[in-house]
Amino acid sequence: MGKKRTSTRKIGRDAGTGKFIPVKDAKRRKKTAVVETIKTKR
């Protein structure tokens, strides 16, 4: 039995409103935004 590979995906989220934003913007606005890593099933 081999290991199952899970892929991950990064998303950006505004910390105040919870709305999704581009990852590029989230990395730029570190105080008001969060970059989250989500596991995606294959």
C-alpha positions in Angstrom: 0.0 0.0 0.0 1.4 3.4 -1.1 0.9 6.8 0.4 -2.1 8.7 -0.9 -1.0 12.1 -2.2 -3.2 15.1 -1.3 -2.8 18.3 -3.3 -3.1 21.7 -1.6 -4.4 25.0 -2.9 -3.8 28.5 -1.5 -6.6 31.1 -1.3 -6.6 34.6 0.0 -9.2 35.9 2.4 -10.0 39.3 3.8 -9.8 39.1 7.6 -12.5 41.6 8.3 -15.2 40.5 5.8 -14.2 36.9 5.1 -14.5 37.5 1.3 -12.1 35.7 -1.0 -9.4 37.9 -2.6 -6.5 37.1 -4.9 -3.5 35.5 -3.2 -1.2 38.3 -4.5 -3.3 40.9 -2.8 -3.4 38.9 0.5 0.3 38.6 0.6 0.6 42.4 0.1 -1.9 43.2 2.8 -0.6 41.1 5.7 -2.3 43.0 8.5 -5.8 42.8 7.0 -5.7 39.6 4.9 -4.9 35.9 5.4 -3.5 33.3 2.9 -5.0 29.9 3.7 -3.9 26.5 2.6 -6.7 24.1 1.8 -6.3 20.4 1.1 -8.2 19.2 -2.0 -9.3 15.6 -2.5 -8.3 13.9 -5.7 
